[in-house]
Amino acid sequence: MHNAAQSRKTPSSPAAGWALGGAALDEMRDGDEVERLFKPRQARRSDMTDKWKSLDPRTLPGHLARRLQQLAVALFSEEVAELGLTPVQYSALHAICQQPGIDQKTLAQSISYDAATIGGVIDRLEARGLVLRSMSPQDRRVRLISPTDEGLRILKAVIPRVLTTQERLLEPLSASERDELMRLMALIIEAQAELSSTPARD
């Protein structure tokens, strides 16, 4: 004769017994739960193919992050329009002023920008007379970038506007909420450091 435990349906996956243990298996009415737990990730993803019908993209964190970025850029443009700098041009000019003689590759890395296209950003700054490029004495293939007096003047003029932009961006939040938002954003970026350092394009 079979006892009650023996008469229960045995899970089909050999891995289930190893992962869950005999006691856990005895608690299962059938193998459906084990099958769900050990279903390949691709199969689990296929189960979600119809979820788009009820999914509102506006509730996704990625969508909200994109909208926040759009808002930040719009506010920046309003505040800085008179000085004619884009956000990436400001970032590059700030880094160059902080590190006179910085090379192009290091500049791109310091502002998380694409090294292949940072040259265009520098071209535009140089055309306005805000930076100068010179040949590295150690390596003639490397160009070093330094700010001009006009570049320093523009940076000093833009900094208060940038700070105003940040203040306007966070205006709906209390002081504690601002601190928490900054903490959480930094936490996400740090946890995804490999991806978050992927260079951006203008």
C-alpha positions as CSV (number, residue, x, y, z in Angstrom):
1,M,0.0,0.0,0.0
2,H,1.1,3.6,-0.7
3,N,0.8,6.1,2.0
4,A,-0.6,9.6,1.4
5,A,2.8,11.2,0.7
6,Q,3.7,8.5,-1.8
7,S,0.4,8.9,-3.7
8,R,1.0,12.6,-4.4
9,K,2.2,13.5,-7.8
10,T,6.0,13.6,-8.0
11,P,7.5,16.8,-9.5
12,S,8.9,16.3,-13.0
13,S,12.1,18.3,-12.5
14,P,15.0,16.4,-10.8
15,A,16.4,19.8,-9.8
16,A,13.3,20.5,-7.8
17,G,14.0,17.8,-5.2
18,W,17.6,19.0,-4.8
19,A,16.7,22.7,-4.5
20,L,13.6,22.5,-2.4
21,G,14.3,19.4,-0.2
22,G,12.1,16.5,0.6
23,A,10.1,18.4,3.3
24,A,9.1,21.1,0.8
25,L,8.1,18.5,-1.8
26,D,5.9,16.8,0.7
27,E,4.0,20.1,1.1
28,M,3.2,20.3,-2.6
29,R,-0.1,19.1,-3.9
30,D,1.3,18.5,-7.5
31,G,4.3,19.5,-9.7
32,D,2.8,22.7,-11.0
33,E,4.6,24.9,-8.4
34,V,8.0,23.3,-9.1
35,E,7.5,23.6,-12.8
36,R,6.8,27.4,-12.4
37,L,9.8,27.9,-10.2
38,F,12.2,26.1,-12.5
39,K,10.7,27.3,-15.8
40,P,13.4,28.9,-18.0
41,R,13.6,32.7,-18.0
42,Q,12.7,32.9,-21.6
43,A,9.6,30.9,-21.0
44,R,8.6,33.1,-18.1
45,R,9.1,36.1,-20.4
46,S,6.8,34.6,-23.0
47,D,4.1,34.4,-20.3
48,M,4.1,38.2,-20.2
49,T,3.7,38.9,-23.9
50,D,0.1,39.9,-23.4
51,K,0.7,42.2,-20.5
52,W,1.1,45.2,-22.8
53,K,-2.6,45.3,-23.1
54,S,-3.0,46.5,-19.5
55,L,0.4,48.1,-19.1
56,D,0.5,51.9,-18.9
57,P,4.1,53.0,-19.9
58,R,3.6,56.3,-18.0
59,T,3.9,54.3,-14.8
60,L,7.3,52.8,-15.6
61,P,10.4,54.2,-13.9
62,G,12.2,54.4,-17.2
63,H,9.5,56.6,-18.6
64,L,9.5,58.9,-15.6
65,A,13.3,59.1,-15.7
66,R,13.1,60.2,-19.4
67,R,10.4,62.8,-18.6
68,L,12.5,64.1,-15.7
69,Q,15.5,64.5,-18.1
70,Q,13.3,66.3,-20.6
71,L,12.2,68.7,-17.9
72,A,15.7,69.3,-16.7
73,V,16.8,70.1,-20.2
74,A,13.9,72.4,-20.8
75,L,14.6,74.3,-17.6
76,F,18.3,74.5,-18.4
77,S,17.5,75.9,-21.9
78,E,15.2,78.6,-20.4
79,E,17.8,79.7,-17.9
80,V,20.9,79.5,-20.1
81,A,19.5,80.4,-23.5
82,E,21.0,83.9,-23.4
83,L,24.5,82.4,-23.0
84,G,24.0,79.9,-25.9
85,L,25.2,76.7,-24.2
86,T,23.7,73.3,-24.3
87,P,23.8,71.0,-21.3
88,V,26.7,69.0,-22.7
89,Q,28.6,72.1,-23.8
90,Y,28.3,73.4,-20.2
91,S,29.5,70.1,-18.8
92,A,32.5,70.0,-21.1
93,L,33.4,73.7,-20.5
94,H,33.1,73.2,-16.7
95,A,35.4,70.1,-16.8
96,I,37.9,72.0,-19.1
97,C,38.0,74.9,-16.7
98,Q,38.5,72.6,-13.7
99,Q,41.2,70.7,-15.5
100,P,43.1,73.0,-17.9
101,G,45.1,71.0,-20.4
102,I,42.7,68.0,-20.2
103,D,42.9,65.6,-23.3
104,Q,39.9,64.8,-25.4
105,K,39.5,61.2,-24.2
106,T,39.7,62.1,-20.5
107,L,37.2,64.9,-21.0
108,A,34.7,62.5,-22.6
109,Q,35.1,60.0,-19.7
110,S,34.8,62.7,-17.1
111,I,31.4,63.8,-18.4
112,S,30.2,60.3,-19.5
113,Y,30.1,61.3,-23.1
114,D,30.9,59.4,-26.3
115,A,34.6,59.8,-27.2
116,A,33.9,59.5,-30.9
117,T,31.6,62.6,-30.9
118,I,33.1,64.7,-28.1
119,G,35.2,66.4,-30.8
120,G,32.1,68.1,-32.2
121,V,31.3,69.6,-28.8
122,I,34.9,70.9,-28.5
123,D,34.7,72.3,-32.1
124,R,31.7,74.4,-31.2
125,L,33.3,75.6,-28.0
126,E,36.5,76.5,-29.8
127,A,34.5,78.2,-32.6
128,R,33.0,80.5,-30.0
129,G,36.5,81.3,-28.6
130,L,35.7,79.5,-25.3
131,V,38.5,76.9,-25.4
132,L,41.8,76.3,-27.2
133,R,43.4,73.1,-28.4
134,S,47.1,72.5,-28.3
135,M,49.4,69.6,-29.1
136,S,50.7,67.5,-26.2
137,P,54.5,67.7,-25.9
138,Q,54.5,64.0,-24.9
139,D,52.4,62.7,-27.8
140,R,51.8,64.8,-30.9
141,R,48.7,62.8,-31.7
142,V,47.0,64.0,-28.5
143,R,45.3,67.4,-28.3
144,L,45.1,69.2,-25.0
145,I,42.1,71.5,-24.3
146,S,42.3,74.7,-22.1
147,P,39.8,77.4,-21.4
148,T,40.2,80.9,-22.7
149,D,39.5,84.0,-20.7
150,E,36.2,84.2,-22.4
151,G,35.5,80.6,-21.6
152,L,36.1,81.3,-17.9
153,R,33.9,84.4,-18.1
154,I,31.0,82.4,-19.6
155,L,31.4,79.6,-17.0
156,K,31.2,82.1,-14.2
157,A,28.1,83.6,-15.8
158,V,26.4,80.3,-16.3
159,I,26.9,78.8,-12.9
160,P,24.2,80.8,-11.1
161,R,21.8,79.9,-13.9
162,V,22.6,76.3,-13.6
163,L,21.9,76.4,-9.8
164,T,18.6,78.1,-10.5
165,T,17.7,75.3,-12.9
166,Q,18.4,72.8,-10.2
167,E,16.3,74.7,-7.7
168,R,13.4,75.0,-10.2
169,L,13.6,71.3,-11.0
170,L,13.3,70.3,-7.3
171,E,10.9,73.1,-6.3
172,P,7.9,70.8,-5.7
173,L,9.8,68.8,-3.1
174,S,10.5,69.5,0.5
175,A,14.1,69.6,1.8
176,S,13.9,66.0,3.1
177,E,12.3,64.8,-0.1
178,R,15.1,66.4,-2.2
179,D,17.7,64.6,-0.1
180,E,15.9,61.3,-0.5
181,L,15.5,61.7,-4.2
182,M,19.2,62.5,-4.6
183,R,20.1,59.5,-2.4
184,L,17.9,57.1,-4.4
185,M,19.1,58.3,-7.8
186,A,22.7,58.0,-6.7
187,L,21.9,54.5,-5.3
188,I,20.4,53.3,-8.6
189,I,23.3,54.8,-10.7
190,E,25.9,53.2,-8.4
191,A,24.2,49.8,-8.5
192,Q,24.2,49.9,-12.3
193,A,27.7,51.5,-12.5
194,E,28.7,49.5,-15.6
195,L,25.7,50.7,-17.5
196,S,25.4,54.1,-16.1
197,S,28.9,55.0,-17.3
198,T,27.9,54.2,-20.9
199,P,28.8,57.3,-22.9
200,A,25.9,59.5,-24.0
201,R,25.5,61.3,-27.4
202,D,24.4,64.9,-27.8
